[in-house]
Amino acid sequence: MKISGSTLVKIFLLFCMISGISLLHFGAGRHWLRYHVFFGELYFLPIVLAGLWFRLEGALVTSIVITLCYIPFMAWNWQGFSPADIDRLVTIMLYNGLAVLVGMLKRREAAVQEQLVQAEGLVAVGRSLAAVAHDLKAPLVVIGGLTRRVLQKLTDDDPAREKLAIVMRETRRMENMTRDMLDFSRPLVLHRTEVNLDTTLRNSLALAGEAARKRQVALDYEPDRDLADISMDGARVEQAMANLLLNAIQASPAGATVILRARRSAGAVIVDIIDSGPGIPADHRRKIFDPFFTTKKEGTGLGLPIVRKIIEAHGWSMDILDRPERGTIFRIVIS
């Protein structure tokens, strides 16, 4: 891995600081006790800089190097667990504790900045999608309506029927794409009511049933007994669950089974959508919720982002787990 010039300069500065402070420690006589205390405090500066420049990993490496430099000085002045010795031991712990603290704060700051940048990008994408979808919606409705009227006037053996059927199919596909773009771009407003979770999950299975039959994939529902009513937007949750089921069906080979499981656990309800596909590569895990990222030829890349939008709007969480044997588990925790 190539290291940039600015990184090398920062590493060199840290090395010079640690070396200089260590030389001051060992160069000063034992009778200059107050200066040794001051020199020990100076070690905190390179730790803080390393945390700001290189996050947790850099701060820990720096604190470990300083600890190794400080231990010989502590051994040289050891007085059998005197107050000064205990103070030096505490100082070593403070070096490493500060490294962890600064490193974690820097990592959290970087994560927040990344989320802000991503949010700004999503806002821009959402505005663009809304404009594109709005412009596409009206022509698609006209094309679909005219095509249906022409189809009704053709005889069954007319060779043009097959071509118009293709037009109808592609028009429906573009209408679905437009609907996804509008769903993603619009602010999500939930209409919460007390809805039975079991009924919602069964409705989602019904929505995905036709796709499962076409791909020769079985759907298995494993509900817990007496699933309680939950305050949620039933239509939105059905949409999210159906999307996850369709993804699981498309990922599974013919003859496989997609399992929808719902169970109570420690005051929450856990819903698992389990497929028998090849799994999700590690480098795709963070990308699959990005708008327009898809590995499917006909996918829009908006299905999973919309699902996450719905789940997070409800205050729930979603995880992606690997099955021990084969496949992936999308887990939704309703709390």
C-alpha positions as CSV (number, residue, x, y, z in Angstrom):
1,M,0.0,0.0,0.0
2,K,1.4,3.4,-1.0
3,I,1.8,5.9,1.8
4,S,1.3,9.6,0.9
5,G,3.9,12.2,1.6
6,S,1.7,14.0,4.2
7,T,1.3,10.7,6.1
8,L,5.0,10.2,6.1
9,V,5.5,13.7,7.5
10,K,3.0,13.1,10.3
11,I,4.7,9.8,11.2
12,F,8.1,11.5,11.2
13,L,6.8,14.3,13.5
14,L,5.4,11.8,15.9
15,F,8.7,9.9,15.9
16,C,10.6,13.1,16.6
17,M,8.3,14.2,19.4
18,I,8.4,10.8,21.2
19,S,12.2,10.6,20.7
20,G,12.7,14.1,22.0
21,I,10.6,13.6,25.1
22,S,12.3,10.3,25.8
23,L,15.7,11.9,25.5
24,L,14.6,14.7,27.9
25,H,13.4,12.0,30.4
26,F,16.6,10.0,30.4
27,G,18.9,13.0,30.0
28,A,17.6,14.9,33.1
29,G,19.1,13.8,36.4
30,R,17.1,12.1,39.2
31,H,17.2,15.2,41.3
32,W,15.1,17.1,38.7
33,L,11.9,15.3,39.7
34,R,9.6,18.2,38.8
35,Y,10.9,18.2,35.3
36,H,10.3,14.4,34.9
37,V,6.7,14.9,35.8
38,F,6.4,17.7,33.2
39,F,8.2,15.5,30.5
40,G,5.7,12.7,31.3
41,E,2.8,15.0,30.6
42,L,4.3,15.9,27.3
43,Y,3.7,12.4,26.0
44,F,0.0,13.1,25.9
45,L,0.5,15.5,23.0
46,P,1.7,12.9,20.4
47,I,-1.1,10.5,21.5
48,V,-3.7,13.1,20.8
49,L,-2.2,14.0,17.5
50,A,-2.0,10.4,16.5
51,G,-5.6,9.9,17.3
52,L,-6.6,12.9,15.3
53,W,-4.5,12.0,12.3
54,F,-4.7,8.2,12.3
55,R,-7.8,7.4,14.5
56,L,-7.9,4.5,17.0
57,E,-5.2,2.3,15.4
58,G,-2.7,5.1,15.2
59,A,-3.4,6.3,18.7
60,L,-3.0,2.8,20.2
61,V,0.3,2.2,18.3
62,T,1.6,5.6,19.6
63,S,0.6,4.9,23.2
64,I,2.2,1.4,23.1
65,V,5.4,2.9,21.7
66,I,5.4,5.6,24.5
67,T,4.7,2.9,27.1
68,L,7.7,0.9,25.9
69,C,9.8,4.1,26.1
70,Y,8.5,5.0,29.5
71,I,8.9,1.6,31.2
72,P,12.8,1.7,31.2
73,F,12.6,5.1,32.9
74,M,10.2,3.8,35.4
75,A,12.4,0.8,36.1
76,W,15.4,3.0,36.5
77,N,13.7,5.1,39.2
78,W,11.8,2.2,40.8
79,Q,11.4,2.6,44.6
80,G,9.4,-0.4,45.6
81,F,5.8,0.8,44.9
82,S,6.3,4.2,46.4
83,P,3.7,6.9,45.7
84,A,5.9,8.1,42.8
85,D,6.0,4.5,41.3
86,I,2.2,4.2,41.6
87,D,1.8,7.6,39.9
88,R,3.9,6.4,37.0
89,L,1.9,3.2,36.6
90,V,-1.3,5.3,36.6
91,T,0.3,7.5,34.0
92,I,0.9,4.5,31.7
93,M,-2.7,3.5,32.0
94,L,-3.7,7.1,31.2
95,Y,-1.6,7.0,28.1
96,N,-3.4,4.0,26.7
97,G,-6.8,5.1,28.0
98,L,-6.4,8.5,26.3
99,A,-5.4,6.7,23.1
100,V,-8.6,4.7,23.1
101,L,-10.8,7.7,24.0
102,V,-9.4,10.0,21.3
103,G,-9.4,7.2,18.7
104,M,-13.0,6.3,19.4
105,L,-14.1,10.0,19.3
106,K,-12.3,10.5,16.0
107,R,-13.9,7.4,14.6
108,R,-17.3,8.5,15.7
109,E,-16.7,11.9,14.2
110,A,-15.7,10.4,10.9
111,A,-18.8,8.2,10.9
112,V,-21.0,11.2,11.5
113,Q,-19.3,13.1,8.8
114,E,-19.8,10.2,6.4
115,Q,-23.5,10.0,7.3
116,L,-23.9,13.7,6.7
117,V,-22.2,13.5,3.3
118,Q,-24.3,10.5,2.4
119,A,-27.5,12.3,3.6
120,E,-26.7,15.3,1.4
121,G,-26.1,13.1,-1.5
122,L,-29.3,11.2,-0.9
123,V,-31.2,14.5,-0.8
124,A,-29.8,15.5,-4.2
125,V,-30.5,12.1,-5.6
126,G,-34.0,12.2,-4.2
127,R,-34.7,15.6,-5.9
128,S,-33.4,14.4,-9.2
129,L,-35.4,11.2,-9.0
130,A,-38.6,13.0,-8.1
131,A,-38.2,15.3,-11.2
132,V,-37.4,12.3,-13.5
133,A,-40.2,10.1,-12.2
134,H,-42.7,13.0,-12.5
135,D,-41.7,13.5,-16.1
136,L,-41.9,9.8,-16.9
137,K,-45.2,9.0,-15.2
138,A,-47.6,10.8,-17.6
139,P,-46.1,9.4,-20.8
140,L,-46.0,5.9,-19.4
141,V,-49.7,6.1,-18.5
142,V,-50.5,7.2,-22.0
143,I,-48.4,4.5,-23.6
144,G,-49.9,1.8,-21.4
145,G,-53.5,3.0,-22.0
146,L,-53.1,3.2,-25.8
147,T,-51.4,-0.2,-26.0
148,R,-54.2,-1.8,-24.1
149,R,-56.8,-0.2,-26.4
150,V,-55.0,-1.5,-29.5
151,L,-54.6,-5.0,-28.0
152,Q,-58.4,-5.2,-27.4
153,K,-59.0,-4.5,-31.1
154,L,-56.6,-7.2,-32.4
155,T,-57.6,-10.8,-33.1
156,D,-55.9,-13.6,-31.2
157,D,-53.9,-14.7,-34.2
158,D,-52.7,-11.2,-35.2
159,P,-48.8,-11.2,-35.3
160,A,-48.7,-7.7,-33.8
161,R,-50.1,-9.0,-30.5
162,E,-46.8,-10.5,-29.4
163,K,-45.0,-7.2,-30.1
164,L,-47.6,-5.2,-28.2
165,A,-47.4,-7.6,-25.3
166,I,-43.7,-6.8,-25.1
167,V,-44.5,-3.1,-25.1
168,M,-47.0,-3.7,-22.3
169,R,-44.5,-5.7,-20.2
170,E,-41.8,-3.1,-20.6
171,T,-44.2,-0.3,-19.9
172,R,-45.2,-2.0,-16.6
173,R,-41.6,-2.5,-15.7
174,M,-40.9,1.2,-16.3
175,E,-44.0,2.1,-14.3
176,N,-42.7,0.0,-11.4
177,M,-39.3,1.8,-11.7
178,T,-41.1,5.1,-11.6
179,R,-43.1,4.1,-8.5
180,D,-39.8,3.0,-6.8
181,M,-38.2,6.4,-7.7
182,L,-41.1,8.3,-6.3
183,D,-41.2,6.1,-3.1
184,F,-37.5,6.8,-2.5
185,S,-37.6,10.5,-3.3
186,R,-40.7,11.4,-1.3
187,P,-40.5,12.1,2.5
188,L,-41.9,9.0,4.2
189,V,-45.0,9.8,6.2
190,L,-46.2,6.9,8.3
191,H,-49.9,6.3,9.1
192,R,-49.6,4.2,12.2
193,T,-52.5,2.1,13.5
194,E,-52.7,-1.0,15.7
195,V,-52.1,-3.8,13.1
196,N,-51.9,-7.5,13.6
197,L,-48.3,-8.6,12.6
198,D,-49.4,-12.1,11.6
199,T,-51.9,-10.7,9.1
200,T,-49.4,-8.3,7.7
201,L,-46.8,-11.0,7.1
202,R,-49.4,-13.3,5.5
203,N,-50.4,-10.5,3.1
204,S,-46.7,-10.0,2.2
205,L,-46.5,-13.7,1.4
206,A,-49.5,-13.4,-0.8
207,L,-47.9,-10.5,-2.7
208,A,-44.7,-12.6,-3.3
209,G,-46.6,-15.8,-4.1
210,E,-46.7,-15.4,-7.9
211,A,-43.0,-14.6,-8.2
212,A,-42.3,-17.7,-6.1
213,R,-44.4,-19.9,-8.3
214,K,-42.7,-18.6,-11.5
215,R,-39.2,-19.4,-10.1
216,Q,-40.4,-22.7,-8.6
217,V,-39.4,-21.6,-5.1
218,A,-41.5,-22.7,-2.1
219,L,-42.5,-20.2,0.6
220,D,-42.6,-21.4,4.2
221,Y,-44.2,-19.3,7.0
222,E,-43.2,-20.1,10.6
223,P,-45.1,-17.7,12.9
224,D,-44.9,-17.6,16.7
225,R,-48.1,-18.1,18.5
226,D,-50.3,-15.1,19.2
227,L,-48.3,-12.4,17.5
228,A,-49.5,-9.2,19.1
229,D,-50.9,-6.1,17.4
230,I,-48.2,-3.6,16.7
231,S,-48.4,0.2,16.1
232,M,-47.2,0.5,12.5
233,D,-48.0,1.5,9.0
234,G,-49.4,-1.8,7.8
235,A,-49.2,-1.0,4.0
236,R,-45.6,0.2,4.3
237,V,-44.5,-2.8,6.3
238,E,-46.3,-5.2,3.8
239,Q,-44.3,-3.4,1.0
240,A,-41.0,-3.8,2.9
241,M,-41.6,-7.5,3.7
242,A,-42.7,-8.3,0.2
243,N,-39.6,-6.6,-1.2
244,L,-37.4,-8.7,1.1
245,L,-39.3,-11.9,0.1
246,L,-38.9,-11.1,-3.6
247,N,-35.1,-10.6,-3.1
248,A,-34.9,-13.9,-1.3
249,I,-36.9,-15.7,-4.0
250,Q,-34.7,-14.2,-6.8
251,A,-31.6,-15.3,-4.8
252,S,-32.7,-18.9,-4.3
253,P,-32.4,-21.6,-6.9
254,A,-35.4,-23.5,-8.3
255,G,-36.6,-26.1,-5.8
256,A,-35.4,-24.2,-2.8
257,T,-37.5,-22.8,0.1
258,V,-37.6,-19.3,1.3
259,I,-38.6,-19.1,5.0
260,L,-40.4,-16.3,6.7
261,R,-40.1,-16.7,10.5
262,A,-41.5,-14.5,13.3
263,R,-40.8,-15.1,16.9
264,R,-40.9,-13.2,20.2
265,S,-37.7,-12.6,22.1
266,A,-37.0,-10.5,25.2
267,G,-39.8,-8.0,24.7
268,A,-39.2,-7.7,20.9
269,V,-40.4,-9.5,17.8
270,I,-37.8,-10.8,15.4
271,V,-38.7,-11.4,11.8
272,D,-36.3,-13.4,9.6
273,I,-36.4,-13.7,5.9
274,I,-34.2,-16.7,5.0
275,D,-33.1,-17.7,1.5
276,S,-31.0,-20.5,0.1
277,G,-28.9,-18.4,-2.3
278,P,-25.1,-18.0,-2.6
279,G,-25.0,-15.3,0.0
280,I,-23.9,-11.6,-0.2
281,P,-20.2,-11.0,-0.8
282,A,-18.4,-9.0,1.9
283,D,-17.7,-6.1,-0.5
284,H,-21.4,-5.8,-1.3
285,R,-22.7,-5.7,2.3
286,R,-22.3,-2.0,2.7
287,K,-23.4,-1.2,-0.9
288,I,-26.7,-3.0,-1.1
289,F,-28.5,-0.2,0.6
290,D,-27.0,2.5,-1.7
291,P,-29.4,3.8,-4.3
292,F,-29.1,2.2,-7.7
293,F,-26.6,-0.5,-6.6
294,T,-27.8,-3.8,-8.0
295,T,-26.4,-7.0,-9.3
296,K,-29.6,-7.8,-11.2
297,K,-30.1,-7.2,-14.9
298,E,-33.5,-5.7,-14.5
299,G,-33.2,-4.3,-11.0
300,T,-33.5,-0.6,-10.2
301,G,-31.3,-0.8,-7.1
302,L,-34.0,1.0,-5.1
303,G,-35.8,-1.9,-3.4
304,L,-33.5,-2.4,-0.4
305,P,-33.0,1.4,0.2
306,I,-36.8,1.7,0.3
307,V,-37.0,-1.2,2.7
308,R,-34.4,0.4,5.0
309,K,-36.2,3.7,4.8
310,I,-39.4,2.0,6.0
311,I,-37.8,0.0,8.7
312,E,-35.8,2.9,10.2
313,A,-38.9,5.2,10.0
314,H,-40.6,2.8,12.4
315,G,-37.6,2.9,14.7
316,W,-36.8,-0.7,14.1
317,S,-33.5,-2.3,13.1
318,M,-32.4,-4.6,10.3
319,D,-29.3,-6.9,10.2
320,I,-27.9,-9.1,7.5
321,L,-26.7,-12.5,8.7
322,D,-25.1,-15.5,7.0
323,R,-26.7,-18.9,7.3
324,P,-24.4,-21.7,8.6
325,E,-25.2,-23.9,5.6
326,R,-26.1,-21.7,2.7
327,G,-27.9,-18.4,2.1
328,T,-28.6,-15.1,3.8
329,I,-30.9,-14.0,6.7
330,F,-32.4,-10.5,6.6
331,R,-33.4,-10.0,10.3
332,I,-35.8,-7.2,11.4
333,V,-36.0,-6.5,15.1
334,I,-39.4,-4.9,16.1
335,S,-39.1,-3.3,19.5
